[in-house]
């Protein structure tokens, strides 16, 4: 039996509107034949297959012993380089290259103290919604008392959304999709967390104080309680520097794990004055469930946001069902339909469906070590779009069909 990708390891853009279909100079919709698409995909996959693959070893870790104490500095990086095409990916609709992620960072450990910094060079270093440049993905210090209690201070991912809490290299599809527009994203603040509470026995994974989601597939309860600056990086919040000191954001999350076979969570969050001073507060709740059994990887999630960008009555909800199946030891097939509905004052209600069909080809050698399977892979997605694309007023979603070919490398 071939296990799912995540059960093989020991631990474990997309908000905002995409452009409408492009038009040709003559006024009709611009189209591209399937021959060019398949020729491009075939050539790139062949080139990748012929290239020498790097070994799937551990992170680069520097260790120093000082006065009987061990200091560790681990370097890490992630690149996700893509070829995209179709009317849902650009106005012209033709194939183009882009980097979704070019990330480099480090993690530091010294006894109960830890820290993490990650910079994404594919993001802006000048715009700073939320107080820090967009290229800073996380920057925080942590103190761990036990698995049941550890605290973080700095730029942290706000704990609302099951899929949003999954690391970007560990997604089932090539991008965060419909739910990304409704989460609170990242902001400066304080977060108190606990994991594996009530676990059976002393066997199984342990926490290091950096956990954001359910990376540790153990047994027990988990929680997150946080207070932050306004969620300026969220697509559902309109950022202005004057909000700092005037408004706050917050979130709570509760989840339960019973090994890889079951994860259940619910969360709620808010960001005050979501459209600027003296506008309505944005609130969002989320519920999700995930299960990994044998070759199957199953997920479902529903997220609902209210008073988007401070406009009272502008609401949106989005849900998905996801199924992944390991066809071969290194090949996974995935189907994930997103269904969303939005209601905005002055506009008719609208529905949108984005259905992802995907293949994940894992190129790294398989093994039982940490994060081996996800380290190096090629992702192929086709996004089928239906619904009210001409009057959609939601925070995220593709408005026309398209395709994605992604090459991911993690160390």
Secondary structure, DSSP 8 states (H G I E B T S, - for coil): ----TGGGSS----BEE-----B-TTSSB----HHHHHHHHHHHHHHHHHS--------EEEEEEETTEEEEEEEEEEEEEEEEESTTT-SS-S-EEEEEEEEEEEEEEETTEEEEEEEETTS-SS--TTSS-TTEEEEEEEEEEETTEEEEEEEEE-S--TTTTS-GGG-SSSS--GGGGTS--EEEEEEEEEEEET-SSS-S----S---SS-S--EEEEEEEEEES--TTSTTS---GGGBTTB-EEEEEEEEEEGGG-EEEEEEEEESSTTSTT---EEEEEEEEEEEETTEEEEEEEEEEESGGG-TT-EEEEEEEEEEEEEETTEEEEEEEEEEEEE-TTS--EEEEEEEEEEEEE-S---SSTTTTTSEEEEEEEEEEEE-TTS--SSEE-SS-EEEEEEEEE-
